[in-house]
């Protein structure tokens, strides 16, 4: 008999015996029941609102211990008890054929059990955007772990003739391998000792594979464990054959071969442990691998970069498993750094000198954690920090910067690394930029840069501008020396040669003559630009001082340089006093937005009342702008005309949320006519969508005649849940976002005639089940029977909620006088007289007070307007309330805006890395997902039941045939 044939026959025999007894059906039923219980109840699938099957594998290492032990307890024990083991031992077939055959039979039953759970991921995939990579990896990890437990169970069963003893012993031995890496053991160990224990544990390696990373070291660990116990099983049976006076040489050869096999199988783990790059990241977008964007930043390094991890050997139990994950990622940086990245791991508690350096030089302090169990409580000062140092610049990441905490209840906390690659790369980018900023700006600019000033002749300029022109010339000479003659300087008079140049710059750039007042007949030019190739940046004319020009020139030069932190001008409404939910005022607050953007960019709160945007601003962000006057509108308009990017979150409505009320008011941004001039209109309607995010809202209930208010999770159509295909998959802003929610949004209507010649990119759209409502009563109505459902009214279709318009824009103030110019001729004359009479110092001070303004009537093609039609989706209140609904900090809204800013700054690297942190794919609304889930699941379970029934009928038919054959034989 061929070896393969004999093992297959033995496996078929065991499978037939399984299904001829209740054990197989009990096994399948128990496996399915416990899996469903853990999936729905243990991890609260619908409350998590995440489209993944992580709960299915959460308890699998512990579940398989009992199920595999139950499955294998009778395989050899029953043979020994009934006396059929002697028959097996006397067969000419090698004993390892019987061992492998029984093992394959058990493994096939485990495969059938896993197949029964397939309706779960299929159902989730039908509901949301499921990443199948971790699903396949989870099933592979379950199969390998089950195979290891089955081999252990077979070995234990071969050593006993009692099934109960085999069951208890197998559970105990498998439990030891599971407990080695659990927090119950590692909490008493240091970080290094705990890491070694996790390498020997079955559960820790299972988690590594189940998250989507298939590492050869983890695969071989399970395979080696399986080989070791199958070899021990064979050796234990072989010893049953030996007689007391048998061939000692033969016995010694068996012992030697078995020992050699065990040593090699286990020793190979130590050898493979030194290899870090033999792994496959199965997640979408390779979320657990170093991205190309990170590689790009590492390629910019010119000096050694230090990554030093400060990790205490004794830390909080929830932080302890995160240490090896972070260390592995830092080692990946060292590999990709190709010698320019040095990684160190230190325990400051064990080295007083390092601790003193960390405390005094880097301001790294230990964090006190309270650790308690049922017997005692203690306070532990622990380090969990990462130092990123480049030259004399450094950045420190604490555990608050690295981890994310989600709470299922007061006692159920899920602590995990937030997005470690993004956090590390962001820190590297900051120190790299800070180091470069400390030197010569021209060192970071490739090629030549040209400064062009379109300035009228001196006799046409006001006295203040004549002095300012001299100061500019002096400053430009200094800049030319710094540039190594790579800065070209040119002053052009637009009025020369009949004003031909003036006509051309008016047509190309919208540069029109300036004035000092409305009543003055003197017109002149004073525009400054900095350009390289096709890129052109206008240098604003602020307070006409040398310091102001130097600041604005450097800000413009940074546009052409690599490695500098950009500046965001953020405009938010002035807060009103009141008791706002989640804030200290009744107006919307955007502190979390500013904090999130400030982690990577310079966020500067902008005041537009002076009619200007700071020359240092790279992007202008308007968050719920309110009642902008003509000067503020002029500042926004001229920033766009200079080729800037204006990002705004604005709509005709704004919500007011307090602890006792929820209401909606009309919101006047002051931008309606300006937007309409550029081809944008936001309708005075609210978009309501059947695909909405579960959201906690204040609900009034009548209890025994008393009206009480409570926060409840409700389907709320005003919170539009946007997911594919509503998210533009071709634009980096939205391609990496799993989901976005727009609160109290209005539809955007584009005027195609005014948008001609521009590139329009739609970013966000509601589902095709959305409708419009003009009702401003946004509080859900609750009756005695429950919450009144929202019924669609009118046409249901998709509505535009986010859009980009890029190209050439005509100024809203074209043909009009600048709002910055005074119409008081006497005031202007007095100002000029004082300027002529003062000395140079006084003259410069007066020049800063003199207003010189013109209207840029046309923008270059680089100008952009990015509009999101919601005032509230970025507010602190909405973020706080959505975080309550998801059990963790909900940052998809601010991530959307951060992606928009990075895209506008042409820094798509951090956009792609940030997107890799969005592992959680949210589900549709709770009502829809619950109903659809049970429909799909019932269908899947029905198919699984038909499969099991088919197997049962097949076994019954085979048994009847065997009985019939026996009857014929008798």
KOLBA-599372 format. One line per field, with one value per residue (C-alpha): residue in one letter; x, y, z. Coordinates in steps of 0.25 Angstrom, whole numbers. Last residue first. Layout:
% KOLBA-599372
rest <- (A|...)
c1 <- (X|...)
c2 <- (Y|...)
c3 <- (Z|...)
% end
This chain:
% KOLBA-599372
rest <- (X|X|X|X|X|X|X|X|X|X|X|X|X|X|X|X|X|X|X|X|X|X|X|X|X|X|X|X|X|X|X|X|X|X|X|X|X|X|X|X|X|X|X|X|X|X|X|X|X|X|X|X|X|X|X|X|X|X|X|X|X|X|X|X|X|X|X|X|X|X|X|X|X|X|X|X|X|X|X|X|X|X|X|X|X|X|X|X|X|X|X|X|X|X|X|X|X|X|X|X|X|X|X|X|X|X|X|X|X|X|X|X|X|X|X|X|X|X|X|X|X|X|X|X|X|X|X|X|X|X|X|X|X|X|X|X|X|X|X|X|X|X|X|X|X|X|X|X|X|X|X|X|X|X|X|X|X|X|X|X|X|X|X|X|X|X|X|X|X|X|X|X|X|X|X|X|X|X|X|X|X|X|X|X|X|X|X|X|X|X|X|X|X|X|X|X|X|X|X|X|X|X|X|X|X|X|X|X|X|X|X|X|X|X|X|X|X|X|X|X|X|X|X|X|X|X|X|X|X|X|X|X|X|X|X|X|X|X|X|X|X|X|X|X|X|X|X|X|X|X|X|X|X|X|X|X|X|X|X|X|X|X|X|X|X|X|X|X|X|X|X|X|X|X|X|X|X|X|X|X|X|X|X|X|X|X|X|X|X|X|X|X|X|X|X|X|X|X|X|X|X|X|X|X|X|X|X|X|X|X|X|X|X|X|X|X|X|X|X|X|X|X|X|X|X|X|X|X|X|X|X|X|X|X|X|X|X|X|X|X|X|X|X|X|X|X|X|X|X|X|X|X|X|X|X|X|X|X|X|X|X|X|X|X|X|X|X|X|X|X|X|X|X|X|X|X|X|X|X|X|X|X|X|X|X|X|X|X|X|X|X|X|X|X|X|X|X|X|X|X|X|X|X|X|X|X|X|X|X|X|X|X|X|X|X|X|X|X|X|X|X|X|X|X|X|X|X|X|X|X|X|X|X|X|X|X|X|X|X|X|X|X|X|X|X|X|X|X|X|X|X|X|X|X|X|X|X|X|X|X|X|X|X|X|X|X|X|X|X|X|X|X|X|X|X|X|X|X|X|X|X|X|X|X|X|X|X|X|X|X|X|X|X|X|X|X|X|X|X|X|X|X|X|X|X|X|X|X|X|X|X|X|X|X|X|X|X|X|X|X|X|X|X|X|X|X|X|X|X|X|X|X|X|X|X|X|X|X|X|X|X|X|X|X|X|X|X|X|X|X|X|X|X|X|X|X|X|X|X|X|X|X|X|X|X|X|X|X|X|X|X|X|X|X|X|X|X|X|X|X|X|X|X|X|X|X|X|X|X|X|X|X|X|X|X|X|X|X|X|X|X|X|X|X|X|X|X|X|X|X|X|X|X|X|X|X|X|X|X|X|X|X|X|X|X|X|X|X|X|X|X|X|X|X|X|X|X|X|X|X|X|X|X|X|X|X|X|X|X|X|X|X|X|X|X|X|X|X|X|X|X|X|X|X|X|X|X|X|X|X|X|X|X|X|X|X|X|X|X|X|X|X|X|X|X|X|X|X|X|X|X|X|X|X|X|X|X|X|X|X|X|X|X|X|X|X|X|X|X|X|X|X|X|X|X|X|X|X|X|X|X|X|X|X|X|X|X|X|X|X|X|X|X|X|X|X|X|X|X|X|X|X|X|X|X|X|X|X|X|X|X|X|X|X|X|X|X|X|X|X|X|X|X|X|X|X|X|X|X|X|X|X|X|X|X|X|X|X|X|X|X|X|X|X|X|X|X|X|X|X|X|X|X|X|X|X|X|X|X|X|X|X|X|X|X|X|X|X|X|X|X|X|X|X|X|X|X|X|X|X|X|X|X|X|X|X|X|X|X|X|X|X|X|X|X|X|X|X|X|X|X|X|X|X|X|X|X|X|X|X|X|X|X|X|X|X|X|X|X|X|X|X|X|X|X|X|X|X|X|X|X|X|X|X|X|X|X|X|X|X|X|X|X|X|X|X|X|X|X|X|X|X|X|X|X|X|X|X|X|X|X|X|X|X|X|X|X|X|X|X|X|X|X|X|X|X|X|X|X|X|X|X|X|X|X|X|X|X|X|X|X|X|X|X|X|X|X|X|X|X|X|X|X|X|X|X|X|X|X|X|X|X|X|X|X|X|X|X|X|X|X|X|X|X|X|X|X|X|X|X)
c1 <- (-100|-93|-106|-109|-95|-96|-110|-103|-92|-102|-110|-97|-94|-108|-107|-93|-98|-111|-102|-93|-105|-111|-98|-98|-112|-109|-98|-107|-118|-107|-104|-118|-120|-108|-112|-126|-120|-110|-119|-129|-117|-110|-122|-126|-112|-108|-98|-85|-72|-59|-48|-34|-32|-18|-13|-21|-11|0|-6|-9|4|11|1|8|4|0|-15|-14|-9|-20|-31|-25|-25|-40|-44|-36|-44|-57|-52|-47|-57|-50|-55|-68|-74|-86|-79|-69|-80|-84|-70|-67|-81|-78|-64|-68|-63|-77|-84|-84|-87|-86|-72|-65|-51|-48|-35|-25|-14|-19|-15|-25|-32|-36|-25|-31|-22|-18|-8|-12|-3|0|13|17|16|26|36|35|37|50|54|51|37|31|27|20|12|7|3|-5|-12|-16|-22|-30|-35|-39|-48|-52|-42|-37|-38|-51|-43|-51|-59|-57|-54|-58|-63|-50|-50|-45|-36|-34|-38|-52|-52|-66|-72|-87|-93|-107|-111|-126|-139|-150|-161|-162|-155|-160|-153|-158|-165|-156|-164|-178|-180|-176|-162|-160|-146|-141|-138|-149|-144|-153|-148|-145|-137|-136|-125|-127|-117|-106|-99|-88|-74|-62|-66|-55|-57|-46|-48|-51|-66|-70|-78|-87|-87|-94|-91|-102|-97|-107|-108|-102|-107|-95|-87|-81|-69|-65|-53|-45|-33|-38|-44|-33|-25|-35|-39|-48|-57|-65|-80|-77|-73|-76|-84|-93|-102|-105|-118|-124|-123|-124|-124|-114|-120|-117|-128|-137|-149|-163|-172|-186|-183|-171|-172|-159|-150|-138|-125|-117|-107|-103|-104|-98|-108|-111|-126|-121|-126|-120|-125|-130|-126|-118|-103|-99|-86|-82|-71|-81|-90|-79|-77|-92|-93|-80|-86|-87|-101|-106|-121|-123|-125|-128|-124|-128|-124|-110|-107|-106|-108|-108|-104|-111|-108|-96|-81|-68|-58|-44|-38|-26|-17|-14|-12|-27|-31|-24|-31|-45|-43|-37|-48|-59|-52|-53|-67|-72|-72|-85|-81|-70|-73|-59|-51|-38|-28|-15|-1|-2|11|6|-5|-18|-23|-36|-33|-45|-40|-34|-26|-23|-10|-8|6|5|7|1|-5|-16|-21|-20|-28|-38|-40|-41|-52|-63|-77|-84|-91|-79|-70|-70|-75|-90|-90|-94|-94|-85|-83|-71|-65|-66|-54|-43|-31|-19|-10|5|14|25|37|44|45|47|39|27|38|42|29|29|44|39|28|37|47|37|31|44|48|35|23|12|7|9|7|18|11|15|17|20|22|37|41|34|34|25|24|13|14|7|2|-10|-11|-25|-28|-42|-43|-30|-16|-17|-13|-13|-18|-11|-21|-10|-9|-19|-15|0|-1|-8|2|13|8|6|11|25|27|15|17|31|39|49|56|64|70|73|83|94|99|86|91|97|85|77|85|84|69|69|75|66|54|58|60|46|40|46|39|27|25|28|16|20|18|32|39|34|24|27|24|35|40|48|53|57|68|70|67|62|66|80|73|66|80|80|70|59|66|66|52|48|55|50|36|36|42|31|20|27|27|12|8|15|9|-5|-14|-6|-16|-24|-38|-44|-56|-58|-66|-72|-68|-57|-47|-33|-24|-9|3|2|-3|8|18|25|37|42|57|65|80|84|72|65|52|50|39|32|26|32|26|24|16|5|0|-13|-15|-23|-34|-25|-19|-9|-9|-1|9|15|30|36|42|47|57|69|66|57|63|77|74|68|80|89|81|81|71|59|62|59|66|63|71|69|79|74|84|90|80|68|59|65|65|50|46|53|44|32|37|39|25|19|28|23|8|7|11|2|-11|-3|3|18|29|41|40|41|48|50|61|60|72|74|88|91|86|72|63|62|55|44|42|42|31|23|26|19|26|17|6|-5|-1|-12|-22|-17|-10|4|13|26|40|46|50|60|67|55|57|69|63|51|60|64|50|49|64|64|51|56|69|62|53|65|73|62|59|74|75|63|69|82|76|69|58|59|49|40|38|25|18|31|26|13|21|30|19|12|25|27|13|16|28|23|11|19|29|17|11|25|28|15|19|33|29|20|6|2|-13|-18|-20|-6|-1|-12|-9|6|1|-8|1|11|26|30|20|29|41|34|30|45|49|38|39|31|19|9|14|7|-7|-5|-4|8|11|-4|-7|4|0|-14|-11|-4|-16|-27|-19|-18|-33|-38|-28|-32|-47|-44|-37|-26|-15|-2|-7|-18|-8|0|-13|-17|-4|-5|-19|-15|-4|-14|-24|-14|-11|-25|-29|-17|-21|-35|-30|-21|-32|-41|-29|-28|-43|-44|-59|-66|-79|-92|-90|-76|-81|-90|-79|-71|-82|-86|-73|-75|-79|-66|-58|-65|-63|-48|-48|-54|-43|-32|-38|-37|-23|-18|-24|-16|-3|-3|-7|4|14|12|18|9|12|1|4|3|-10|-16|-10|-17|-31|-31|-44|-38|-25|-32|-42|-30|-24|-35|-44|-38|-36|-49|-51|-37|-39|-51|-46|-33|-40|-48|-36|-29|-42|-47|-44|-45|-60|-59|-49|-59|-59|-69|-68|-81|-75|-89|-94|-84|-85|-71|-76|-90|-90|-77|-74|-88|-87|-74|-79|-91|-83|-72|-82|-91|-79|-73|-86|-89|-75|-76|-90|-85|-85|-80|-67|-65|-66|-56|-47|-48|-46|-33|-28|-31|-24|-12|-11|-12|-1|8|5|0)
c2 <- (-54|-48|-42|-36|-30|-24|-18|-12|-6|0|6|12|18|24|30|36|42|47|54|60|66|71|78|85|88|95|103|108|111|118|127|131|134|142|150|153|156|165|173|176|180|188|196|199|202|211|206|199|206|200|201|200|215|216|214|226|234|229|232|246|248|246|254|267|275|287|286|270|272|282|273|261|269|273|258|254|264|258|243|246|239|236|223|216|219|226|234|238|243|252|258|260|267|276|279|285|279|273|286|296|286|288|285|294|294|306|306|315|309|314|328|338|350|364|367|379|390|395|404|408|416|411|404|416|424|416|416|431|432|425|432|446|452|464|456|445|455|462|449|445|459|458|444|448|460|452|442|431|421|410|396|393|393|400|392|387|373|372|357|354|345|331|323|308|298|295|284|278|273|270|267|260|246|244|242|251|256|252|240|235|238|228|232|228|218|214|224|235|241|251|253|268|274|284|292|286|289|275|268|254|243|229|231|231|245|250|255|258|263|269|281|285|300|305|307|308|320|313|300|307|296|292|288|281|285|277|276|267|261|247|241|227|218|229|225|230|242|253|244|246|234|227|239|235|234|220|217|223|235|234|246|251|258|244|240|226|227|224|231|243|246|257|256|261|258|253|239|238|247|246|257|252|258|252|240|236|224|229|230|223|226|240|254|266|279|290|305|301|303|310|311|317|327|339|329|327|342|344|334|337|346|333|335|323|319|313|298|293|282|285|282|279|288|287|298|294|303|305|312|304|305|297|305|302|314|310|322|326|341|343|333|341|354|348|343|357|364|356|360|375|374|367|353|349|335|326|311|307|315|310|318|311|315|326|334|346|347|349|363|372|377|369|356|351|338|327|322|307|303|289|274|273|287|281|271|282|292|282|278|293|296|302|305|316|314|315|306|294|279|283|298|306|320|332|334|329|337|329|321|325|317|321|309|310|300|292|292|280|284|298|305|310|313|324|331|330|335|347|350|351|359|369|370|373|383|391|394|389|378|377|362|354|347|333|327|313|310|310|317|330|341|352|367|377|392|399|414|422|437|442|441|441|426|426|421|416|403|400|387|373|362|352|350|361|371|367|369|382|388|382|390|403|412|407|408|409|394|398|386|382|369|361|347|338|327|336|328|329|335|346|349|349|361|368|366|373|385|386|384|395|405|401|404|418|420|414|424|435|431|426|433|440|427|420|409|396|382|374|361|351|339|326|317|302|294|300|294|301|314|314|315|308|306|303|290|285|289|282|269|270|271|261|250|253|251|239|233|237|232|219|217|219|218|207|199|200|193|196|188|192|205|199|197|207|210|215|220|220|227|242|239|229|240|244|253|261|266|276|277|268|259|253|245|240|230|229|219|220|215|220|209|211|198|191|178|165|166|173|187|195|210|216|228|234|235|248|252|266|263|269|268|256|247|251|247|234|231|233|226|213|202|212|218|205|206|202|208|210|217|222|226|212|208|216|205|194|204|208|194|193|204|196|183|192|198|184|179|190|189|176|184|196|189|182|196|196|189|187|202|206|218|216|223|226|234|240|240|252|254|249|252|237|234|244|236|223|228|231|218|211|203|191|188|196|188|196|186|176|164|168|157|153|149|162|161|149|147|139|129|124|122|116|106|101|95|86|83|79|71|64|60|55|46|41|38|31|23|19|16|6|-1|-2|-8|-19|-24|-31|-23|-23|-11|-10|0|9|11|17|28|31|33|43|50|52|57|66|72|73|81|90|92|95|105|112|111|120|130|132|132|144|146|160|162|164|149|146|155|151|136|139|144|133|121|125|123|136|143|137|143|157|156|154|166|175|170|160|159|165|154|143|147|156|144|140|127|125|119|109|105|104|94|85|87|84|72|66|69|62|51|48|48|39|28|19|29|33|33|42|52|51|53|65|72|69|75|87|90|87|97|108|106|106|118|125|122|126|139|142|140|150|160|161|161|176|178|190|189|181|171|169|167|156|149|150|143|133|127|121|107|106|107|95|87|91|86|73|72|74|63|53|58|56|42|39|45|36|24|26|29|15|9|-1|-15|-16|-21|-8|-5|-19|-16|-3|-10|-14|-6|3|5|9|17|25|27|35|37|51|56|64|69|74|81|88|92|98|103|113|119|122|126|137|149|141|144|157|162|160|174|185|193|198|194|194|185|174|174|167|156|157|156|150|142|136|133|126|118|113|109|102|95|90|86|78|72|68|61|55|49|36|31|45|43|29|33|44|34|24|34|39|24|23|36|31|18|24|34|23|14|0)
c3 <- (28|17|11|25|26|12|17|29|21|11|23|29|15|14|28|25|13|20|31|20|13|26|29|15|16|30|24|13|23|31|19|17|31|31|19|25|39|34|25|37|46|36|32|46|50|39|29|35|38|32|43|38|35|39|25|21|29|22|8|13|19|6|-2|1|-11|-1|-6|-4|10|13|7|15|28|24|23|35|43|39|40|54|63|77|82|86|73|78|88|78|69|81|83|68|66|78|75|61|48|43|47|36|25|10|8|-2|-8|-16|-24|-31|-39|-52|-49|-43|-49|-44|-34|-28|-22|-9|-2|13|21|35|31|23|36|43|32|31|46|44|31|36|37|28|16|23|32|19|13|25|26|11|13|25|17|5|13|4|10|2|8|1|-12|-24|-33|-47|-42|-28|-29|-36|-48|-45|-54|-50|-39|-34|-23|-18|-5|-3|-16|-15|-19|-22|-15|-20|-11|4|10|23|36|47|60|71|81|84|94|84|82|71|67|68|55|54|42|32|18|14|3|-1|0|-5|-16|-6|-2|-10|-6|-14|-28|-36|-45|-54|-59|-73|-71|-56|-59|-69|-62|-49|-39|-28|-15|-6|9|21|35|39|28|32|25|22|20|16|7|-6|-1|-1|-10|-22|-31|-21|-19|-7|-11|-17|-6|7|12|24|24|38|36|34|49|53|67|79|91|100|110|113|123|122|134|132|136|127|115|107|100|92|92|80|80|66|57|44|32|19|19|15|19|12|18|9|7|-6|-6|-19|-25|-39|-35|-34|-26|-16|-15|-13|-2|5|16|25|29|37|38|51|56|69|80|94|108|109|98|83|73|59|47|34|20|18|20|22|14|7|-1|-8|-13|-27|-23|-28|-17|-6|-13|-11|3|8|0|7|20|16|11|24|27|35|40|34|38|37|26|23|15|10|9|19|22|15|25|19|18|19|33|39|33|46|44|55|50|50|46|41|45|59|57|48|59|69|60|57|72|76|65|74|69|77|90|98|107|99|98|98|98|111|107|102|87|80|69|56|51|41|40|32|30|30|24|31|22|15|1|-5|-16|-6|4|-4|-3|12|12|3|13|25|18|13|27|33|22|25|15|25|16|1|-2|-10|-21|-24|-38|-43|-57|-56|-43|-39|-28|-30|-26|-30|-28|-39|-39|-40|-35|-36|-21|-17|-14|-6|-7|-21|-29|-44|-48|-47|-52|-54|-69|-74|-65|-66|-81|-81|-71|-80|-92|-84|-95|-95|-80|-71|-66|-61|-58|-47|-49|-39|-42|-29|-32|-30|-19|-12|1|-7|-15|-2|3|-10|-9|4|-1|-13|-4|5|-6|-11|3|2|-11|-6|6|-3|-12|-26|-39|-39|-35|-48|-46|-40|-46|-37|-42|-33|-41|-35|-40|-39|-26|-14|0|1|-3|11|18|31|43|33|29|43|46|33|37|51|46|35|45|55|44|40|54|56|42|44|58|54|67|74|82|95|96|109|115|130|128|115|101|102|91|94|84|86|80|84|98|100|98|85|86|75|73|66|68|57|55|67|68|83|86|99|108|121|134|148|155|166|173|176|182|183|173|163|162|154|155|144|147|135|134|129|116|116|105|112|127|128|117|121|135|131|122|133|143|135|139|141|127|120|106|92|81|66|57|43|33|30|19|25|20|30|42|39|39|53|57|53|61|73|72|72|83|92|89|97|110|109|114|125|130|130|137|127|124|110|105|90|82|67|63|50|43|34|19|21|9|6|19|15|2|9|18|6|-1|11|22|24|34|25|13|5|8|18|13|18|14|23|21|25|39|40|53|58|47|54|67|61|54|67|71|58|58|73|71|59|66|78|69|61|73|81|69|67|82|80|68|75|87|79|88|102|109|96|88|81|91|89|75|80|88|77|67|77|80|65|64|76|70|55|60|69|57|48|58|59|44|41|52|47|32|36|30|34|34|48|50|47|59|68|66|69|83|85|83|93|92|85|95|106|100|99|114|118|110|116|130|136|146|135|125|132|133|122|112|105|113|116|102|102|116|112|102|112|122|112|107|121|124|111|112|126|122|110|119|112|113|106|92|96|100|87|79|87|85|70|70|77|66|55|62|62|48|44|52|47|33|35|41|30|20|28|30|15|12|15|17|11|17|17|7|12|26|21|14|27|35|25|25|39|34|26|39|44|31|32|47|42|32|42|51|39|35|49|49|36|41|53|46|35|46|51|38|31|34|44|58|66|60|64|78|78|76|91|94|104|96|83|91|97|83|76|89|94|80|77|92|92|79|84|98|93|80|88|95|83|75|85|77|63|61|68|57|46|40|36|49|56|69|75|64|67|82|84|94|89|74|70|83|83|68|70|82|75|62|70|79|67|59|71|75|61|60|74|72|65|51|46|54|50|35|37|44|33|22|30|30|15|12|21|14|0|3|8|-4|0)
% end
